Amino acid sequence: MNLHEYQAKQLIAKYGISVPKGIAIKSIDELEQSIAELESSSYVIKAQIHAGGRGKAGGVKIVSSKKEAVEVVNSLLHKKLVTYQNKPDGQPINTLLIEESCDIEKELYFSILVDRQSEKIVVIASSAGGMEIEEISKKNPEKIIKEICSPINGLMDFQSRNIAFSLGLPNEMINDFVKFSRNAFKVFVENNLALLEINPLVITSHKKIIALDCKINVDDNALYKQKTLAELRDWSQNDSKEAEAFDAGLNYIALNGNIGCMVNGAGLAMATMDLIKLYGGEPANFLDVGGGATSETVAKAFKIILD
């Protein structure tokens, strides 16, 4: 389950991680008061959708006046934003994040995720902040730093120091980075996250560490333990059929093909999709009805596929 950027920043701020001062708005009427509460000569307006590539798609704008802000808000709010991750349909912009602009000296990449290969939590960092990690791994793989964490001890301070030195941070910032890393790891573990990505993590001219952007994915299997986070789910960002399937207790993922699939068992479902692809077809969906499916569940699954 993905969180919006503003929700993710609210969460990490509770753990002592610095974020730009910002306010989320859902209507143009909230804009004037939001700008009045922010203390800056310029502002960043960010479309809140569950997709990357917002900046290149026109979903992130810098403004320096109220007039500009009004124009940008009117051009984005309640429209759809299409990026390379969500094309061709795009996703609706129901919320905008208005933030104070930030003085940036250096941009870094920082993330924590579960590494399936090592079956451990891994911290990934890079001095090439602001770029997609996939792009960094292709163009500058030598700039990627990894620290695999012990399942018992977690991220150790010496590992955070290794990352800081590898990133080229000055000695006077090492302790601040260790503290930041410790807090970020705590966010990840205590909230049952599958991904915590801060990109870019910026160093200001005053040598402060600030999370300029933040992406959080909560492990769906742990949502029963994270009821507060579960309430933040924004179904408008998902395929409507996926929302309907979730309510029915079905595992459904929409795809772009034209051959509907309804299977009992995730492994068999994936094998079925592989066979369809092997013979030149394109599956329209992944759908596992589960071992305890009732006649009502199966009927619901058919309805979702055929609608």
Order of alpha helices (4+ residues) and beta strands (2+ residues): alpha-beta-alpha-beta-beta-alpha-beta-beta-beta-beta-beta-alpha-beta-alpha-alpha-beta-beta-beta-alpha-alpha-beta-alpha-beta-alpha
